[in-house]
Amino acid sequence: MRNNLDDTETTELITKAQLAKKLKVTTRTIDNWTAENLIPKIKINSQVRYSWIDVLSHLKRKK
């Protein structure tokens, strides 16, 4: 059985703005959730990225 996510969505790293758009929240909400450890971030040098599949997984567990 295949899930609804394609392979690129499960491995892609996205920006805070892209994540906010996908979740239909503000970038400030993403900042708050990150600070509260509700969603994981990946820091690459001075840039922060998010793994879409990891964020979804964490949000589902927090319900």
C-alpha positions as YAML, in Angstrom:
chain: A
units: angstrom
residues:
- id: 1
  name: MET
  ca: [0.00, 0.00, 0.00]
- id: 2
  name: ARG
  ca: [1.37, 3.42, -0.92]
- id: 3
  name: ASN
  ca: [0.87, 6.48, 1.24]
- id: 4
  name: ASN
  ca: [-0.15, 9.89, -0.10]
- id: 5
  name: LEU
  ca: [3.36, 11.38, 0.07]
- id: 6
  name: ASP
  ca: [5.68, 10.97, -2.86]
- id: 7
  name: ASP
  ca: [9.39, 10.26, -2.37]
- id: 8
  name: THR
  ca: [10.43, 13.89, -2.86]
- id: 9
  name: GLU
  ca: [8.09, 15.09, -0.11]
- id: 10
  name: THR
  ca: [9.45, 12.56, 2.36]
- id: 11
  name: THR
  ca: [13.07, 13.65, 1.88]
- id: 12
  name: GLU
  ca: [12.88, 17.34, 0.99]
- id: 13
  name: LEU
  ca: [14.09, 20.06, 3.32]
- id: 14
  name: ILE
  ca: [11.97, 23.18, 3.32]
- id: 15
  name: THR
  ca: [12.27, 26.70, 4.66]
- id: 16
  name: LYS
  ca: [10.25, 28.21, 7.49]
- id: 17
  name: ALA
  ca: [8.14, 30.16, 4.97]
- id: 18
  name: GLN
  ca: [7.42, 27.03, 2.93]
- id: 19
  name: LEU
  ca: [6.49, 25.10, 6.09]
- id: 20
  name: ALA
  ca: [4.18, 27.88, 7.27]
- id: 21
  name: LYS
  ca: [2.45, 27.90, 3.89]
- id: 22
  name: LYS
  ca: [1.98, 24.11, 3.90]
- id: 23
  name: LEU
  ca: [0.56, 24.17, 7.44]
- id: 24
  name: LYS
  ca: [-1.47, 27.36, 6.84]
- id: 25
  name: VAL
  ca: [0.03, 29.16, 9.82]
- id: 26
  name: THR
  ca: [2.29, 32.20, 10.22]
- id: 27
  name: THR
  ca: [6.07, 32.04, 10.30]
- id: 28
  name: ARG
  ca: [5.83, 33.33, 13.88]
- id: 29
  name: THR
  ca: [3.82, 30.20, 14.77]
- id: 30
  name: ILE
  ca: [6.60, 28.08, 13.26]
- id: 31
  name: ASP
  ca: [9.11, 29.99, 15.42]
- id: 32
  name: ASN
  ca: [7.00, 29.34, 18.52]
- id: 33
  name: TRP
  ca: [6.53, 25.64, 17.75]
- id: 34
  name: THR
  ca: [10.26, 25.28, 17.10]
- id: 35
  name: ALA
  ca: [11.13, 27.02, 20.38]
- id: 36
  name: GLU
  ca: [8.68, 24.78, 22.26]
- id: 37
  name: ASN
  ca: [10.19, 21.68, 20.58]
- id: 38
  name: LEU
  ca: [6.86, 20.81, 19.01]
- id: 39
  name: ILE
  ca: [8.57, 20.47, 15.64]
- id: 40
  name: PRO
  ca: [12.17, 19.53, 14.83]
- id: 41
  name: LYS
  ca: [14.52, 21.78, 12.91]
- id: 42
  name: ILE
  ca: [17.67, 21.02, 10.98]
- id: 43
  name: LYS
  ca: [20.40, 23.62, 11.24]
- id: 44
  name: ILE
  ca: [22.85, 23.81, 8.34]
- id: 45
  name: ASN
  ca: [25.49, 26.40, 9.17]
- id: 46
  name: SER
  ca: [23.39, 29.50, 9.89]
- id: 47
  name: GLN
  ca: [20.33, 28.31, 7.96]
- id: 48
  name: VAL
  ca: [17.37, 26.45, 9.41]
- id: 49
  name: ARG
  ca: [15.41, 23.91, 7.40]
- id: 50
  name: TYR
  ca: [12.60, 21.52, 8.22]
- id: 51
  name: SER
  ca: [11.92, 17.99, 7.08]
- id: 52
  name: TRP
  ca: [8.27, 17.88, 6.05]
- id: 53
  name: ILE
  ca: [7.80, 14.24, 7.02]
- id: 54
  name: ASP
  ca: [9.47, 14.75, 10.43]
- id: 55
  name: VAL
  ca: [7.30, 17.78, 11.16]
- id: 56
  name: LEU
  ca: [4.13, 15.86, 10.28]
- id: 57
  name: SER
  ca: [5.23, 12.96, 12.45]
- id: 58
  name: HIS
  ca: [5.92, 15.21, 15.45]
- id: 59
  name: LEU
  ca: [2.64, 17.09, 15.11]
- id: 60
  name: LYS
  ca: [0.66, 13.85, 14.94]
- id: 61
  name: ARG
  ca: [2.34, 12.59, 18.13]
- id: 62
  name: LYS
  ca: [1.58, 15.84, 19.99]
- id: 63
  name: LYS
  ca: [-2.19, 15.57, 19.44]
...
